[in-house]
Amino acid sequence: MMIPIRCFSCGKPIGHLWEEFNARIAKGEDRKDVMDSLGLKRFCCRAQFLGHVDLIDDIGKFKKN
């Protein structure tokens, strides 16, 4: 779905970093370097970004009955 506003484990706000992360990854930057520069130091926050699958466009195609 959408990236959570806060990290599930530590509570750090991470939602505002998602668009910049995606834009820089699309340009070809290394994921590790991008996360370091965005201030994502904890492994729990990094896992949110690395494990996230953006499904909002796929789910939006289905109608609610």
C-alpha positions in Angstrom: 0.0 0.0 0.0 1.6 3.3 1.1 4.8 3.7 3.2 3.9 4.2 6.9 4.2 7.7 8.4 6.4 6.4 11.2 8.6 3.4 11.6 6.8 0.5 13.2 9.6 -0.4 15.5 11.2 2.9 16.7 8.6 5.5 15.8 10.8 7.7 13.8 8.9 9.7 11.1 9.9 8.3 7.7 6.9 8.9 5.4 8.2 12.2 4.1 11.4 10.6 2.9 9.8 8.1 0.5 9.4 10.3 -2.6 12.9 11.6 -2.4 14.2 8.0 -1.9 12.3 6.8 -5.0 13.4 9.7 -7.2 17.1 9.2 -6.3 16.8 5.4 -6.8 15.3 6.1 -10.3 18.2 8.2 -11.2 20.5 5.3 -10.5 22.0 6.1 -7.1 22.9 3.3 -4.7 20.2 2.5 -2.1 22.7 2.4 0.8 24.1 5.8 0.0 20.6 7.3 -0.4 19.5 6.0 2.9 22.6 7.2 4.6 22.1 10.7 3.3 18.5 10.8 4.3 19.4 9.9 7.8 18.1 6.4 8.0 20.6 4.9 10.3 18.5 2.2 12.1 18.0 -1.2 10.5 14.3 -1.1 11.3 13.8 2.1 9.3 15.9 0.8 6.5 13.9 -2.4 6.4 10.7 -0.3 5.9 12.2 1.2 2.7 13.8 -1.9 1.3 10.9 -4.2 1.9 8.1 -1.8 0.8 6.1 -2.7 -2.3 4.0 0.2 -3.6 0.6 -1.4 -4.5 -1.7 1.6 -4.3 -2.1 1.8 -8.1 -2.9 -1.9 -8.4 -5.4 -1.9 -5.6 -7.1 1.2 -7.0 -8.2 -0.7 -10.1 -10.7 -2.8 -8.1 -14.2 -1.6 -7.3 -15.8 -1.9 -3.9 -19.0 -3.9 -3.9 
